């Protein structure tokens, strides 16, 4: 199988979105990696460590939200190459607590192309159990992706 050219077309957009993710200051607080392999699909692999626990010794819900939102967001933004999307709504379901280990957030685009896009995401622990899921609504902003340093900077 031939790999897509990473310097043009969708593959270049995917790599630029991955750079954008890495450039966000919030992501310095997490050991995480975004991967976009195809339009409408994004995956974030991250590690749960005790520094993100709530008082009862499991991952705080903010971690669930962040990773579910990011996976759905990047799945949707993989279809939009000119504008940064904004989350306008996100519905989250916690299905199981997680204490430590590798977790994968998988996002998939569901509908919409023009102004509003909808994407879903799931969190799965290293045993393959679902620990959370969500659905987000994302709207095109006035922010050009090409104007964002993380998106356009290939020096990384």
URURBEL-V47783 format. One line per field, one symbol per residue. ss: DSSP state (@ for helix, = for strand, . for the rest). psi: psi as a letter, one per 20 degrees, with the letter a starting at -180 (. if undefined). Layout:
# URURBEL-V47783
ss: ???
psi: ???
This chain:
# URURBEL-V47783
ss: ........@@@@@@@@@@@@@@@.@@@@@..=======..========.@@@=.....=.@@@@@@@@@@@@@@@@@.....============......===========....==========....===============@@@.@@@@....
psi: ppqqoiirbhhhgghhhhggghiphhiiiqnqpppohrpjpqppprpprhijqahjkrpqhhgggghgggggghggiiioihqpqpphqpppppipqpgrrpqpopqppgrqhegpqpqqqqppriijppirqrpqppqpajopgiipghgioji.
